[in-house]
Amino acid sequence: DGSKSLDAEELDIGLRDFGVRLNPNELEFVMRYFDADNSGKVSLEEFYKGMHGKMSRERMEFVRDIFMSLETVAGRQAMGTTRQGKSSREMMLDLEVVMDCFNSAAHPDVVSGSISEPEAQGQLMEAWANGAVEGLVSWVEFLNYYKAVSACVADDREFHDGMMATWVLPSHTETGMYRAGTSRLLQT
């Protein structure tokens, strides 16, 4: 109906189109799983979040290391001020600084030729533009974005290499960052 959400009947029809037939109890279970806000409808966002699955601890640590490296860059750009003592959960990154470190040429869809670099930049900006604080990206927002990416990448090496290519960051020796996450991610 164009609402970008599905009620139980629409979900049932969609599943049947793909050969999945559920009895009423199973359909109710699936609706409860995806309908996080208990509205009686599954929004596109709820469906997407439900499909992600759980990100491995190793990948989460690696994403945290990237976030902390971006925070190092942000601290340098703020005239040498640092935010030592704050956990990643408390930190907010300036979206402009984040975008300055984003290597859109390495985005998989740019590499494949399906989108342009400006389109890749626009997609990333759109993903974080409506965060909790305008113009800032929180750790949770950053992590949630990469949970979605992680769900689409089965191989840890591919996930690692894609992240490393996508972000232009200070070297390991300058920051000491992403050592732990990288080593754990690539050992699994």
C-alpha positions as CSV (number, residue, x, y, z in Angstrom):
1,D,0.0,0.0,0.0
2,G,3.1,2.3,-0.1
3,S,3.3,2.8,3.7
4,K,6.7,1.1,3.8
5,S,5.4,-1.2,6.6
6,L,3.7,-4.5,6.6
7,D,0.8,-5.7,8.6
8,A,0.3,-9.5,9.3
9,E,-1.7,-10.0,6.1
10,E,0.8,-8.2,3.9
11,L,3.7,-10.1,5.5
12,D,1.8,-13.4,4.9
13,I,1.2,-12.6,1.2
14,G,4.8,-11.6,0.7
15,L,6.1,-14.8,2.3
16,R,3.7,-16.9,0.3
17,D,5.1,-15.2,-2.9
18,F,8.4,-16.7,-1.9
19,G,6.9,-20.1,-1.2
20,V,6.9,-19.7,2.6
21,R,3.6,-20.7,4.1
22,L,3.0,-20.1,7.8
23,N,0.2,-21.2,10.0
24,P,-1.5,-18.4,12.1
25,N,0.7,-19.1,15.2
26,E,3.9,-19.0,13.2
27,L,2.8,-15.8,11.5
28,E,2.0,-14.2,14.9
29,F,5.5,-15.3,16.1
30,V,7.2,-13.8,13.1
31,M,5.2,-10.5,13.5
32,R,6.2,-10.3,17.2
33,Y,9.9,-10.9,16.3
34,F,10.0,-8.1,13.8
35,D,7.5,-5.6,15.2
36,A,9.8,-4.0,17.8
37,D,7.5,-1.1,18.6
38,N,4.4,-3.3,18.9
39,S,2.5,-1.2,16.4
40,G,1.0,-4.2,14.6
41,K,3.1,-3.4,11.6
42,V,6.6,-4.2,10.6
43,S,8.4,-1.1,9.2
44,L,11.2,-1.4,6.7
45,E,13.7,-0.5,9.5
46,E,12.3,-3.1,11.9
47,F,12.5,-5.7,9.2
48,Y,16.1,-4.7,8.3
49,K,17.2,-4.8,11.9
50,G,15.5,-8.1,12.5
51,M,17.4,-9.6,9.5
52,H,20.9,-8.5,10.7
53,G,21.7,-11.2,13.1
54,K,24.3,-10.6,15.8
55,M,27.7,-9.1,15.0
56,S,30.6,-11.0,16.4
57,R,32.5,-9.6,19.3
58,E,35.7,-9.5,17.2
59,R,34.0,-7.4,14.5
60,M,32.5,-5.1,17.1
61,E,35.9,-4.5,18.7
62,F,37.3,-3.8,15.3
63,V,34.6,-1.3,14.5
64,R,35.2,0.3,17.9
65,D,38.9,0.6,17.0
66,I,38.0,2.4,13.8
67,F,35.6,4.7,15.7
68,M,38.3,5.5,18.3
69,S,40.8,6.2,15.5
70,L,38.3,8.6,14.0
71,E,38.0,10.2,17.4
72,T,41.7,10.7,17.4
73,V,41.5,12.5,14.1
74,A,38.6,14.6,15.5
75,G,40.6,15.5,18.6
76,R,43.5,16.7,16.5
77,Q,41.3,18.8,14.3
78,A,39.8,20.4,17.5
79,M,43.2,22.1,18.1
80,G,44.8,19.3,20.0
81,T,42.1,18.9,22.5
82,T,41.6,15.3,23.6
83,R,38.7,13.5,25.3
84,Q,40.8,11.1,27.4
85,G,38.9,9.3,30.0
86,K,35.7,9.1,28.0
87,S,34.5,5.7,26.9
88,S,33.5,5.2,23.3
89,R,29.8,5.1,24.4
90,E,30.1,8.7,25.5
91,M,31.9,10.0,22.5
92,M,30.3,11.9,19.6
93,L,32.2,12.5,16.3
94,D,31.7,15.5,14.2
95,L,30.0,14.3,11.0
96,E,32.2,16.6,8.9
97,V,35.4,15.1,10.3
98,V,34.0,11.6,9.7
99,M,33.2,12.5,6.1
100,D,36.7,13.9,5.7
101,C,38.1,10.5,6.6
102,F,35.7,8.5,4.4
103,N,37.3,7.1,1.2
104,S,34.2,6.9,-1.0
105,A,36.3,5.5,-3.9
106,A,36.7,2.3,-1.9
107,H,33.0,1.9,-1.3
108,P,32.1,-1.6,-2.8
109,D,29.2,-0.1,-4.9
110,V,31.6,2.6,-6.3
111,V,34.2,-0.1,-7.0
112,S,31.6,-2.2,-8.9
113,G,30.4,0.9,-10.8
114,S,26.8,0.8,-9.5
115,I,27.0,4.2,-7.8
116,S,29.3,7.3,-8.0
117,E,31.5,8.6,-5.2
118,P,29.2,11.5,-4.5
119,E,26.3,9.0,-4.2
120,A,28.3,6.9,-1.7
121,Q,29.1,10.0,0.3
122,G,25.4,11.0,0.2
123,Q,24.3,7.6,1.5
124,L,26.7,7.7,4.4
125,M,25.7,11.3,5.2
126,E,22.0,10.3,5.1
127,A,22.7,7.3,7.4
128,W,24.0,9.6,10.1
129,A,22.4,12.9,9.4
130,N,19.4,12.3,11.5
131,G,21.1,11.0,14.6
132,A,20.4,11.9,18.2
133,V,22.5,15.1,17.9
134,E,22.5,16.9,14.6
135,G,25.9,17.0,13.0
136,L,27.4,14.4,15.3
137,V,27.7,10.6,15.1
138,S,27.6,8.6,18.3
139,W,29.3,5.3,19.0
140,V,25.9,3.5,18.9
141,E,25.0,5.1,15.6
142,F,28.3,4.2,14.1
143,L,28.1,0.6,15.5
144,N,24.5,0.2,14.2
145,Y,25.5,1.2,10.7
146,Y,28.3,-1.4,10.7
147,K,26.0,-4.0,12.1
148,A,24.0,-3.6,8.9
149,V,27.2,-3.8,6.8
150,S,28.5,-6.8,8.8
151,A,25.3,-8.7,8.1
152,C,26.1,-8.5,4.4
153,V,29.7,-9.6,4.6
154,A,30.3,-13.2,5.6
155,D,34.1,-13.3,5.5
156,D,36.1,-11.5,8.3
157,R,39.0,-10.7,6.0
158,E,36.7,-9.1,3.5
159,F,35.0,-7.1,6.3
160,H,38.4,-6.0,7.7
161,D,39.8,-5.1,4.3
162,G,36.7,-3.2,3.3
163,M,36.8,-1.1,6.5
164,M,40.5,-0.4,6.2
165,A,40.0,0.7,2.6
166,T,37.0,2.9,3.4
167,W,38.6,4.9,6.2
168,V,41.7,7.1,5.8
169,L,43.1,7.0,9.3
170,P,46.4,7.7,11.1
171,S,48.8,4.8,11.1
172,H,48.9,2.2,13.9
173,T,52.1,3.7,15.3
174,E,50.6,7.1,15.6
175,T,47.4,6.1,17.4
176,G,47.9,2.6,18.8
177,M,44.4,1.9,17.6
178,Y,42.8,-1.1,15.9
179,R,45.5,-3.5,17.1
180,A,43.3,-5.5,19.4
181,G,40.3,-5.6,17.2
182,T,42.2,-6.4,14.1
183,S,44.2,-9.2,15.6
184,R,41.2,-10.8,17.1
185,L,39.1,-10.4,14.0
186,L,41.7,-12.0,11.7
187,Q,42.5,-14.8,14.1
188,T,39.0,-16.2,13.9
